[in-house]
Amino acid sequence: MSYKTIQQILSSSPPIVEQYIEPKVLIEGSRLFIFGATGVGKSIIGQNIAFSLAKAVPWLGLKVPKPRTTLLIQGEIPQDEFWNRCHVMAEAYGVNLDEDLGAPLYMWHNMDLQFDTRDGYRSICEAIEDTGCDVLIADPLDKVMGGSIDTGEDSKKARDVFDRLISEYGISFVLIHNSRQGVIGDGGRKWNFGLDEARGHTILTQNWPDVSAQLIGKGEGELVLRWEKHRFGEIGPDIKMRLNVEGLLMQAESEPKEQVLSLLGKEPVEAAAFKEKIAVLLGVSVRQAERYIESLIAERKVKAMPDPRARNKRLYVRLDW
């Protein structure tokens, strides 16, 4: 039996809950739900989460304390486009064939996988066991469940299967999902009703997640990630971002120059690591990050110097301290 008396619980220290994305956006065994309109960038944000978790680099400015083995299942976009996006994302994160990510990252393109069927459940269990993943990302929800997303019984069946996977394997679950068509009022204004915007039955879209966020397009590549539900306490303000020319997400809370300079302190920073951090922060390739640093050097805001401990390597230091 798994029940315990209160005395048994109090006889030991409270367990340490591992945070995968802080502050408690994604924790060990929890459920993160991200939804938004078709084409707004949900699949891209799912890939951003996967790379950030594997490399333990910030996700949209939110801390990822340590690398996590991650499995991303993509069941919506065409396979070649998905692999192409993986190449683009890998360049932005500084990943190549020789790169040690920190934790394994697995990508699985499967447009026929339904977790709540006999064969589908067996397949996903085998994948979790083979990869040893800490985090499972499924994109989109209605491709990995059978039946109708709008039906209570079908949604309950899918929910129970998802929770069984979490219970049996201790994984954290990230679900990507689509919004409804939306309500257009007088004058053409679109009304937004928060979690009610998520298409489907409330069993899955509102009751099941621990943390929910809506990705909203603001036009001309501007996006907002709006927190709709946070079971573990307040997370913080909405995250503003935009899609850059490569189709990658980058934050837009402040000027990029200030964001970059904020990564530098009084002590010199190793050049390769600094370039990688900039690429991830701004959602650009490492080569673009190099060009950005060169412009800061020309403006006398950053100084480059040889690393006395390692031949042919450079250090960067901020000049305005």
Secondary structure, DSSP 8 states (H G I E B T S, - for coil): -----HHHHHTS------EEETTTTEETT-EEEEEE-TTSSHHHHHHHHHHHHHHT--BTTB---S---EEEEE-SS-HHHHHHHHHHHHHHTT--TT---SS-EEEEE-SS--TTSHHHHHHHHHHHHHHT-SEEEEE-GGGSS-S-TT-HHHHHHHHHHHHHHHHHH--EEEEEEEB---EE-GGG-EE--GGGGBSS-HIIIIIS-SEEEEEEEEETTEEEEEEEEETTS---S-EEEEE-TTS-EEE-SS-HHHHHHTT--SS-EEHHHHHHHHHHHHT--HHHHHHHHHHHHHTTSEEEEE-TTSTT-EEEEES--
